[in-house]
């Protein structure tokens, strides 16, 4: 597990046999993010889910990918009937099938598996840190190839914030940005934010 601290003229990615991806013609379906951490603070858990969903859409949207709607993602998940709280269902073949039925090019899914906060002391004051571990899949549905394949990663937030729970939420964004950095690096950001639904 990794721990991470925290205009578009060429938009093609070619590596490791994945083929070439042109964001402007590549539709991305985002399944609703899931939080299986078991944390009892409901507001924080919901905040982490929203942070994951918003971060994923921003990261792909600002690079010109064609984003399926959030409703598309919810519908695809409901139609599948799959219970992703069961770790046995964390399989690429299941995600490929959902993507095929939805008619998408890429399918993206994140599960937040653990979250906590910790206070450490130095010479002058206490330092509060927020943590989140997560798994993310980015799969090429048509070519049946994993681009990011469910590796567990840990995000850590040490920035100033009023509560530890806000740092735990921020840790999700930090973790996702770091986890997807290598995959997204070849795709230039498009300044026109109007392209992001």
N, C-alpha and C positions, 0 to 999 in steps of 0.2 A: 504493500500500500504506500502510495506517495503522500507526502505532506507538503502542502504549498502555502507560502506566506504571501502571505500576500503582495482626370478622375478615373474610376475603375476602367482601365484600358485592357488589362490582362486578367481574366477571371477564370482561368482554367487550372485544374489541379490534376496532376498525373504522378502517381507514385505507387509503388508496391503492387502493381497490377490492378489498381482500382479503376483505371480508365480515366477519362476526362470528364470533368463536371463544369458546366456553364451555369452559374447561379440564375441567370435571367430566364432560363428554360427548365430549371430544376425545381419541382414542387416538393415542399417539405411538410410532412404531417407530424405534429407534435401530440403525442398522447399526454393526457393530464399527468403532471408529476405526482408521485406518491411519497408519503412519509410513513415509514414503518418503524420509526425509532421507538415508539411506545412512550414518548415523553408526554407527561400529563398536562402540560401547559398548552391548552388548545389554541389559544391566540398565537403563540409562538410557532406551533406546528403549522397552522394555516398560513402564517406569515412566510415560513420557509417554502411551502408549496408555491405560493404566489411569487416569491422571489425566484424560484427555479423556473417557473413558467415564463415570467417576464424576461428573465435573463436569456433564456434560450431563444425566444422570439426576437429579442433585440440583436443578439449575436449573429443570427442568420439574416434577419431583415436588413440590417445596416450594410450587409454585403450583397444585397440585391437578389437573394433567393426568393422564390415564389412561395409565400407562406399560406398554407391551408388555414382556415379559420379555427378558432378555439372550439367552436361548436362541432366542426368536422372531427376534431380529435376526440371530443366527448362521445360523439355518435359512434365513431369507429371502436372505441373501447367498450361501449355498451353492447354494440352488435356482436363483438367477439365473445362476450360472456366469460372472459378469462378473469380469474381472481389473481391479480399480481401481488397480493399480500402473501401468497403462497410462493416461497422461493423456488419450488419445483417448476414454476411457470416462467422463470426468468431465462427464457430460451430464445435464441435467434430465430428458430424456425417458426415460433408462434408470432413473433414480431413481423417476420417476412409475410406471413399469411394475412395479418391485419393490414399491412401496407398494400398488398396486392388487391385485397377487396376494396380498399379505399382509393385505389388508382393513383398512388403517389410514387414519386421517384425515391425519396428518402423518408425514413421514419426515425423519429427521435424520441427517446424515453429516458427519464431520470427517476431514480428511486433514492430517497434520503433514508439511510439505514440507521444512523446513530447521530446524536447531538448532545452536547454538554458544554458546560462552562467551567472555568478554573481560575482561581486567584493565586497568583504568585507574588512573592515579596522581594523587593530589592532594598537597597540601603535607605531609601527615602520614602517610598510609598508602595501600596499594593497595586498590582496590575491584573486587570480582569480580561480574560480571553474567551472568545466564543469559538466553538468547534462544530463541524458537521462533516460526516462521511457520506459519500453518495456513489452510486453507480450510474453511468450514462451509456446508452447505446445510440450510435448514429449508423444506420444500416442502409446500404444501397439495395433497394428492393428489387429492381429490375435485373441487376447483375448478381444478386445474392452474395454481396460482399460486405463484411463489416468494416466500417471506416473508423469508428470508435466502438470498442467491444466490451462494455460492461465492467471495465476495470474499476476497482474501488479506489477512491481518492479522498483525501482529507483537506478541507479548507479551514483556515484559521484566521480569525479577525481580532486584531489587537488595537484597532483605531478607537479613539475616544467615543464613547456613547453613553447615554444615560443608564442603560441596563444591560445585563449580560445577555438577555434574550434577544435584544436588537443585534448584538454582536454575533449570536448564533445564526440569526437570519442573514446577516451580511456574509457570514462564512460560506453560505451556500453559493452566493454570487461569486465570491473569490475562488471557490473550488471549481465551479463550472467554467469560469473564464480561463483558468489555468489548464483544466482538463481538455478543453477544446482548442486551446491556443495553437497546437501543432497542426491540427486538421484545418483550421480556419486561416492560418497565416498566409497561404498563397492567394486568398481572395481579398482584393482591395476593398476598403470601406467606401461606400458611396455617400458623399456629404449630404445629398438631398434626403432629409429625413422623411419627406412626404412619400418616399417609396416604401416606408414601413407602415403596414396597416395598423 
